[in-house]
Every structure is written in C-alpha cells, then in structure tokens.
C-alpha cells in the first residue's frame, strides 16, 4: 500500500509509542509496527509505502491500512 506522502519515521516511532514499535534505521530502513487488532505487522517506510503481514483475511489488511492512516493523521504525521 502507499499512503501517498513521505513519512518521518522517527516522529512516528515516538508518536505511536515505543512498546509497539521496532525502529533501528542502521539495521533496517523500515519501521516495524505491531498492531493488536487486527493482529498484523506493518512495515512503514519513509517513502510512504507500507507492507502488511500476518492478516488472515483481506478485511484485516483493509482495517490495518485505515487504522494506521487514522493514527498518523491524528498525530499530524500524514
């Protein structure tokens, strides 16, 4: 998926809370965000692109994209 704008991964890591985030840019350029509901893992990249893994149904993926978009907009980061 593509969120349509570049992302500040440092600000996202802080804004979403470090307990659900893994972000070590020197080892991997993406931010790993574990969502509990739906239970998926989202890889966010500075380009605005994201990869979602672990979804059992298409609806899980759609819900995850909506959730991450809403959270980032709420933080003023999208």
Secondary structure, DSSP 8 states (H G I E B T S, - for coil): -B-SS---HHHHHHHH-TTSEE--TTT-SSEEEEETTTTEEEEE-TTSBEEEE--SSHHHHHHHHHHHHHHHHHTT--
